Amino acid sequence: MENPQAALWVSPVSIFEAQAAYRRGRLREIDNFSEWVNGSFSRFQIRSADMTRDVALEGHGFSLPHGDPADHMLVATALAYGLVLVTDDERIIESKAVSILAND
């Protein structure tokens, strides 16, 4: 991000997906997942982009080329909160459903 004052937001969906990767052994450098998440939120002053009714209602205003509910929730969250979504998911990027910052 070019603006160091820009707020960082994380969806609980992203935490859930990261936790699944952690359980599968894909995040070996993390000893305690909960401590890592909580410490990151404190250290980087991350805000939680929580699932709200507005997020849920945003889901009807776009379409993605696949049925992954987590991806739909992430896009709806970005739209409802007016955020730019950071992702490397080509299907979301190609959908142009939301403003994207590609995580190459």
N, C-alpha and C positions, 0 to 999 in steps of 0.2 A: 504494500500500500504506500502510495506517495505521501499521504497526509498522516503524519504521526498522531494527530489528534482524533483520527477516525475511531469510532467506537467498534469494538469487536463483539459480535453476537454469536452465540452458539445455540443451536436447537437441541432440545433433549433427544430428538431423533438421532442426531449425529453422535451424541454420547452413547446412546443405546447401540448404534452400529459399531462404534469404536470398542465398546465393551464386548460385543460378540467377537470381534477380531482378536481382542485380548484373550478371551477364553479359548480361542482356536490356536493361540500361541504366536500370533502374527505381530504382537507388540512386545517382544521379549525384553526390550530395554526398560520396561516399566515394571517395578516390583509390586506396587500396590495401586491398582487402578483408581479406586475412590480417592486416595490421597493425591494422586497425579491430577485428576480432574479438579478437585477442590483447590489444590495448590495453584493450578494453572488459572482458574477463575480469579483467584486473589492476586497472583503475581501480574497478570496481564489485564486486570480489571475487565474481565469478560462479562458481558450481560447475557442473561438467558432469554432467548426468543421462545417463550413458552407457547404451548398449544392453547389457543383460545377459540372462542366461537367464531371470531373474525377469520382466523386461520382456516378453520374447518369450512366456512362458507366460501372462502377464496378458491377452494378446490374445484369448483364448477366452471371457472373462467378460463381454463387452459386445458390443453391435452398434451400428453407425452406419448412417445411411440411405444411405450411398454407399460405394464401394469404394476410395477413395483410401488407399493403403497408408501414406503419410506421416501422414495424420490418425490412422489406427489406431495407428501407432507412438507418436505424441505422447500420445494418450489412455492407451495401455498404460503409457507411461513415467510419466505423472502418477500413475496408479493404483499402480504398483509402488513408486514413491518416496514415495507419500503426499503429493503436491503438489497445489496448486491450479493449474489450467491457465489461462493468460492467452491469450485468443483473441477474434477478431472473426468467426470462422466460425460462421454461424448454424446450420449443420447439426450441428456439434459441440455448440453451446449447447442447441439444441432436443432433442438426444438424451438429455440429462441422464445421460450415461454417466460423468461425472466432475465434480468440483467446479470451477466456472468463475469467473474474474474477467473480466468482459466488457471488452474493449479497444475502447471506442467511439471 
